[in-house]
Amino acid sequence: MSIANKITGYTQTPTEDCDFTWVIMDFPFYWQTIKVNLISPVFNVGGDDQMLFVLKLNKISTNGGADKGILNLQRVQKYEQLSCKYKITFIKDDKPVHAQSMKYHTFSMTSYVVPIFTLQSNELLEFVSSTGTVIIHLVLSVFTGDEKKFLKEESVDTNKVLVPKYNFDWIFLNESLSDFKLKTANGKEIPAHRVVLGNFSPVFKAMFSLDMLEKKSQSVDMIDISYDAAVEMLRYFYIGTIESREVSLIIDLLVAADKYQVDELKNECERILSSLLSPESAVDILQVADKYNMKSLEKNAADFLK
């Protein structure tokens, strides 16, 4: 057996982090009747009173046109350069309805306000929940020091025989020749093929080999597996790839791989999660690694947090 020493190097700047949620009650009343600009309570980052911020939602009226809403992130102190990254999400009835990708900004004496969103008034009103609230969720990280470098080392068996993948993309998510249904958590059904499922999962193979209810009904209830996770699992079975790089979805996929005893998929999820370690994801990844006894991933996440 030949073992290769695989090393990944990381460069990272330390941050202080803040998770802030602004709940605006009776938003239509403010927005349509009083017509005032709205300012959130002041919040700090990392418990540091030198890093105070507010969110401002300004209403801009245009001549003959629809009103606009501009959401700004503003630093309270107007001195000292400060660099940060941020992400804003609107939440309606406990579900994210409008989100941006991570953005970066440097505050200075002449630049202490950063516009985040500009929305038409009718667009903004679509984010009002059934209880009349608008909820804005901000994840803000302020860079606080010099860059740090660290290594992650692992051993790789270069003689490992890769499980062959089959090019079944022409019937992936296709009703053609399908003889089985996967019923996912949200009630959606996914067409599948027994020979493909049984080839990768001993759990599915047992269903089809024994006189089980699923064999007779030609379907299985996967009520604890999301539709997106089930699709990614089938993508791996049929095409041999995992398309998503969203941490929460890869965690769901890992849970599905564990339940249906697909060890190679579970290992691939472990590899992907190791590559996605970040200040926002490390704790969640550490928890799932501990729960499913994934020692290498647990070590990588713990080292990252240190």
C-alpha positions as semicolon CSV with decimal commas, in nm:
position;residue;x (nm);y (nm);z (nm)
1;M;0,000;0,000;0,000
2;S;0,129;0,346;-0,092
3;I;0,041;0,647;0,125
4;A;0,070;1,001;-0,006
5;N;0,105;1,300;0,223
6;K;-0,163;1,549;0,115
7;I;-0,123;1,902;0,253
8;T;-0,355;2,201;0,210
9;G;-0,235;2,547;0,312
10;Y;-0,472;2,821;0,429
11;T;-0,432;3,196;0,467
12;Q;-0,692;3,369;0,682
13;T;-0,737;3,703;0,857
14;P;-0,898;3,684;1,204
15;T;-1,240;3,844;1,248
16;E;-1,488;3,953;1,513
17;D;-1,838;3,843;1,418
18;C;-2,195;3,958;1,473
19;D;-2,529;3,797;1,390
20;F;-2,793;4,073;1,401
21;T;-3,167;4,046;1,329
22;W;-3,378;4,358;1,285
23;V;-3,752;4,303;1,328
24;I;-3,966;4,595;1,209
25;M;-4,317;4,558;1,352
26;D;-4,624;4,692;1,166
27;F;-4,406;4,776;0,868
28;P;-4,688;4,877;0,625
29;F;-4,804;5,138;0,878
30;Y;-4,461;5,298;0,892
31;W;-4,391;5,271;0,525
32;Q;-4,726;5,386;0,381
33;T;-4,862;5,618;0,650
34;I;-4,586;5,786;0,844
35;K;-4,341;5,786;0,555
36;V;-4,026;5,810;0,768
37;N;-3,684;5,662;0,737
38;L;-3,627;5,372;0,974
39;I;-3,313;5,315;1,184
40;S;-3,232;4,995;1,371
41;P;-3,105;4,985;1,730
42;V;-2,728;5,028;1,757
43;F;-2,540;4,697;1,776
44;N;-2,175;4,611;1,824
45;V;-1,944;4,349;1,679
46;G;-1,759;4,115;1,913
47;G;-1,875;4,311;2,217
48;D;-1,647;4,600;2,118
49;D;-1,793;4,949;2,168
50;Q;-1,545;5,079;1,911
51;M;-1,726;4,878;1,644
52;L;-2,084;5,009;1,657
53;F;-2,322;4,988;1,361
54;V;-2,682;5,053;1,259
55;L;-2,900;4,953;0,966
56;K;-3,097;5,231;0,796
57;L;-3,393;5,184;0,565
58;N;-3,444;5,510;0,375
59;K;-3,749;5,589;0,168
60;I;-3,676;5,786;-0,147
61;S;-3,966;5,952;-0,333
62;T;-3,927;6,020;-0,702
63;N;-4,121;6,265;-0,915
64;G;-4,398;6,075;-1,085
65;G;-4,236;5,742;-1,012
66;A;-4,266;5,470;-0,752
67;D;-4,099;5,515;-0,415
68;K;-3,775;5,329;-0,350
69;G;-3,629;5,177;-0,038
70;I;-3,252;5,190;0,022
71;L;-3,104;4,972;0,294
72;N;-2,771;5,099;0,430
73;L;-2,519;4,959;0,672
74;Q;-2,367;5,250;0,865
75;R;-2,080;5,266;1,111
76;V;-2,160;5,487;1,412
77;Q;-1,801;5,606;1,463
78;K;-1,659;5,806;1,175
79;Y;-1,290;5,747;1,240
80;E;-1,030;5,479;1,184
81;Q;-1,027;5,254;0,879
82;L;-1,215;4,929;0,927
83;S;-1,267;4,645;0,677
84;C;-1,553;4,396;0,695
85;K;-1,763;4,143;0,509
86;Y;-2,141;4,117;0,535
87;K;-2,445;3,932;0,410
88;I;-2,809;4,044;0,431
89;T;-3,117;3,821;0,409
90;F;-3,485;3,916;0,426
91;I;-3,694;3,659;0,615
92;K;-4,068;3,620;0,563
93;D;-4,277;3,377;0,770
94;D;-3,962;3,195;0,889
95;K;-3,825;3,150;0,536
96;P;-3,550;3,346;0,356
97;V;-3,705;3,527;0,059
98;H;-3,428;3,758;-0,060
99;A;-3,057;3,715;0,004
100;Q;-2,734;3,856;-0,129
101;S;-2,397;3,690;-0,162
102;M;-2,118;3,784;0,078
103;K;-1,995;4,142;0,017
104;Y;-1,684;4,329;0,132
105;H;-1,636;4,694;0,231
106;T;-1,378;4,920;0,396
107;F;-1,507;5,203;0,616
108;S;-1,309;5,526;0,649
109;M;-1,362;5,890;0,747
110;T;-1,513;5,960;0,406
111;S;-1,686;5,625;0,361
112;Y;-1,880;5,518;0,669
113;V;-2,206;5,419;0,494
114;V;-2,245;5,132;0,249
115;P;-2,570;5,085;0,050
116;I;-2,674;4,719;0,054
117;F;-3,005;4,705;-0,135
118;T;-3,208;4,942;-0,349
119;L;-3,562;4,809;-0,396
120;Q;-3,882;4,943;-0,544
121;S;-4,147;5,005;-0,278
122;N;-4,371;4,730;-0,416
123;E;-4,078;4,485;-0,404
124;L;-4,007;4,573;-0,044
125;L;-4,372;4,526;0,056
126;E;-4,355;4,171;-0,080
127;F;-4,121;4,089;0,212
128;V;-4,387;4,177;0,472
129;S;-4,487;3,868;0,670
130;S;-4,839;3,754;0,749
131;T;-4,806;3,934;1,086
132;G;-4,707;4,265;0,926
133;T;-4,337;4,249;1,012
134;V;-4,026;4,285;0,801
135;I;-3,729;4,084;0,928
136;I;-3,377;4,166;0,810
137;H;-3,095;3,930;0,908
138;L;-2,736;4,057;0,894
139;V;-2,421;3,849;0,931
140;L;-2,129;4,091;0,978
141;S;-1,760;4,009;1,027
142;V;-1,495;4,274;1,093
143;F;-1,131;4,196;1,008
144;T;-0,927;4,257;1,323
145;G;-0,566;4,155;1,269
146;D;-0,288;4,035;1,046
147;E;-0,328;3,732;0,825
148;K;-0,258;3,390;0,970
149;K;-0,136;3,080;0,790
150;F;-0,195;2,716;0,880
151;L;-0,172;2,372;0,722
152;K;-0,415;2,082;0,709
153;E;-0,248;1,747;0,654
154;E;-0,403;1,411;0,567
155;S;-0,289;1,075;0,436
156;V;-0,421;0,945;0,105
157;D;-0,414;0,582;-0,004
158;T;-0,293;0,607;-0,364
159;N;-0,377;0,242;-0,429
160;K;-0,743;0,289;-0,345
161;V;-0,964;0,143;-0,616
162;L;-1,223;0,393;-0,723
163;V;-1,578;0,266;-0,750
164;P;-1,679;0,292;-1,116
165;K;-1,938;0,553;-1,199
166;Y;-2,194;0,495;-1,471
167;N;-2,314;0,745;-1,726
168;F;-2,685;0,731;-1,654
169;D;-2,737;1,105;-1,703
170;W;-2,992;1,037;-1,977
171;I;-3,234;0,888;-1,721
172;F;-3,138;1,104;-1,422
173;L;-3,466;1,252;-1,283
174;N;-3,637;1,110;-1,590
175;E;-3,955;0,902;-1,592
176;S;-3,813;0,698;-1,879
177;L;-3,784;0,332;-1,773
178;S;-3,823;0,431;-1,406
179;D;-3,969;0,166;-1,179
180;F;-3,950;0,331;-0,836
181;K;-4,039;0,659;-0,661
182;L;-3,865;0,845;-0,380
183;K;-4,112;1,050;-0,173
184;T;-3,918;1,333;-0,007
185;A;-3,985;1,550;0,297
186;N;-4,185;1,818;0,115
187;G;-4,406;1,563;-0,060
188;K;-4,231;1,581;-0,397
189;E;-4,169;1,252;-0,575
190;I;-3,854;1,167;-0,770
191;P;-3,846;0,894;-1,035
192;A;-3,568;0,638;-0,992
193;H;-3,452;0,295;-1,106
194;R;-3,411;-0,001;-0,873
195;V;-3,097;-0,133;-1,037
196;V;-2,920;0,201;-0,981
197;L;-3,039;0,244;-0,622
198;G;-2,957;-0,114;-0,529
199;N;-2,611;-0,090;-0,688
200;F;-2,503;0,187;-0,447
201;S;-2,708;0,131;-0,133
202;P;-2,734;-0,197;0,061
203;V;-3,046;-0,054;0,226
204;F;-3,221;-0,013;-0,109
205;K;-3,089;-0,350;-0,223
206;A;-3,247;-0,517;0,080
207;M;-3,579;-0,343;0,007
208;F;-3,587;-0,485;-0,343
209;S;-3,458;-0,831;-0,250
210;L;-3,686;-0,897;0,047
211;D;-4,062;-0,901;0,064
212;M;-4,085;-0,550;0,209
213;L;-4,365;-0,293;0,185
214;E;-4,150;-0,063;-0,032
215;K;-4,103;-0,341;-0,286
216;K;-4,477;-0,389;-0,317
217;S;-4,565;-0,018;-0,328
218;Q;-4,278;0,066;-0,568
219;S;-4,194;0,370;-0,356
220;V;-4,021;0,469;-0,033
221;D;-4,112;0,753;0,204
222;M;-3,800;0,960;0,274
223;I;-3,982;1,198;0,508
224;D;-3,662;1,300;0,685
225;I;-3,466;1,370;0,363
226;S;-3,515;1,700;0,179
227;Y;-3,592;1,706;-0,191
228;D;-3,263;1,882;-0,272
229;A;-3,058;1,629;-0,073
230;A;-3,235;1,338;-0,244
231;V;-3,164;1,492;-0,585
232;E;-2,793;1,531;-0,502
233;M;-2,779;1,169;-0,381
234;L;-2,930;1,049;-0,708
235;R;-2,697;1,275;-0,906
236;Y;-2,407;1,093;-0,740
237;F;-2,562;0,754;-0,818
238;Y;-2,642;0,832;-1,181
239;I;-2,364;1,068;-1,288
240;G;-2,095;1,036;-1,020
241;T;-2,079;1,402;-0,917
242;I;-2,206;1,634;-0,643
243;E;-2,306;1,972;-0,785
244;S;-2,389;2,172;-0,472
245;R;-2,133;2,343;-0,251
246;E;-2,387;2,473;0,001
247;V;-2,284;2,364;0,350
248;S;-2,635;2,294;0,482
249;L;-2,722;2,086;0,176
250;I;-2,399;1,884;0,192
251;I;-2,473;1,814;0,560
252;D;-2,822;1,691;0,463
253;L;-2,663;1,479;0,192
254;L;-2,420;1,330;0,444
255;V;-2,713;1,237;0,670
256;A;-2,887;1,067;0,375
257;A;-2,567;0,882;0,282
258;D;-2,536;0,756;0,639
259;K;-2,898;0,641;0,655
260;Y;-2,876;0,449;0,326
261;Q;-2,523;0,323;0,402
262;V;-2,353;0,475;0,099
263;D;-2,004;0,497;0,244
264;E;-1,833;0,640;-0,064
265;L;-2,087;0,925;-0,080
266;K;-2,042;0,988;0,292
267;N;-1,665;1,010;0,241
268;E;-1,712;1,251;-0,048
269;C;-1,935;1,471;0,169
270;E;-1,663;1,468;0,433
271;R;-1,407;1,585;0,177
272;I;-1,634;1,864;0,050
273;L;-1,721;1,987;0,400
274;S;-1,350;2,003;0,486
275;S;-1,300;2,232;0,187
276;L;-1,595;2,453;0,293
277;L;-1,476;2,528;0,646
278;S;-1,529;2,895;0,729
279;P;-1,605;3,107;1,038
280;E;-1,975;3,076;0,952
281;S;-1,979;2,699;0,895
282;A;-1,713;2,550;1,124
283;V;-1,937;2,494;1,429
284;D;-2,213;2,323;1,226
285;I;-1,957;2,103;1,051
286;L;-1,791;2,012;1,381
287;Q;-2,126;1,909;1,529
288;V;-2,221;1,685;1,236
289;A;-1,871;1,532;1,229
290;D;-1,901;1,444;1,596
291;K;-2,253;1,303;1,557
292;Y;-2,155;1,074;1,269
293;N;-1,812;0,981;1,406
294;M;-1,615;1,136;1,121
295;K;-1,281;1,174;1,294
296;S;-1,087;1,340;1,011
297;L;-1,357;1,601;0,952
298;E;-1,395;1,657;1,326
299;K;-1,021;1,720;1,359
300;N;-1,015;1,958;1,060
301;A;-1,309;2,158;1,197
302;A;-1,163;2,170;1,548
303;D;-0,823;2,281;1,414
304;F;-0,993;2,549;1,204
305;L;-1,179;2,686;1,507
306;K;-0,857;2,695;1,708
